[in-house]
Amino acid sequence: GQRETSRGLAHFLGEMREDAFAALGVPLALLALAGAAVALVRRERAAWLLVPAFSYVVFSIVLSRFSAPRFAIPLVPILAVLAGVGAAAALRLRPMRWATAPVLLFCLGHGFLYAVHGDLLFLDDGRFRAEAWLVENAPEGARIASCSPAVDLPRLDFHGFEPIYVERPVDCLAGLAAAAPEYVLTSSASPGVFRRADHGYREVFRGRGTRNLSRWFDSPFSWLNPEVRVLAPPEG
């Protein structure tokens, strides 16, 4: 199905490049590319790491024509070694060591903060905030419905609630009315399933995690930290 909707191999390779940069961070990714070039030109043993990397990319990602930052994560250990090769080569340039050392420190600092940013997004996800509100305010075993997929929502069955997922092609509002839930959830990670403004449900909670380091870093994972709203059925 992914191959049928692909916009061509060249476009897909561009998406893969963006995903690899998103998984590692642009500075370290560029350093890894430089290290790969150095390893090939100098025929260093680290160049052999490109064989499993190339195999994984060609026979897993390209073959399926489906790319995402998380699929580039298995390449990170290999890219990290190649980045080390690039850093070592840069430090050997003695006349320019005074200039390369700060650049390398910047790459390492950026990579560290980029990783911390991702960890904080996982820990302070908007779904956890909505989940905490439901645990504190919703009755035990409450029927909670949504037109969003479960992956974009808090963990409902984990806390003993009764989740009801209205799946397409059923009309969202019709499905919710038929389910007669005590609460309805919406998620900004899947905004297309609840767009009507005249749905009549009352918002009782809106939660989104703090953006942490997002002032300086974009999130490489679009599904992290969605805004989750808890709605109550219309009164009467």
Protein Blocks (a to p, Z undefined) as FASTA:
>chain_A
ZZmmpgbjklmmmmmmmmmmmmnopklmmmmmmmmmmmmmnopaklmmmmmmmmmmmmmm
mmnopacfklmmmmmmmmmmmmmmmmmmmmmmmmlmmmmmmmmmmmmmmmmmmmmmmmmm
mmmgfklmmmmmmmmmpcghiacddfbdfklpccfklnopacdddddfbdfklmmmmnop
abdcddfklmmlombfklopacfbdcdddekjmmmpccfblkgoiacddddddeZZ
